[in-house]
């Protein structure tokens, strides 16, 4: 394992490089290195860990709602009988 002092020295070096860099790409590279060093110092890699899963209790089934019966279908001229467009 790498000593924490060595990791902190590298982080400080990358911080100085990010502050003195005139190029945004170089700043992002230094900041990404600081992030990687932080993860190494903490001993974890967030993107490799599985999220904690907690069981959720199921609710009791709801009582069925009383739905009024549908209106009778129209069978007169111009009506389509069993059409899905009957209202």
Secondary structure by P-SEA (a helix, b strand, c coil): cccaaaaaaaaaaaaaaaaacccaaaaaaaaaaaaaaaaaaacccccccccbbbbbbbccccccccccccccccccccccccccccc
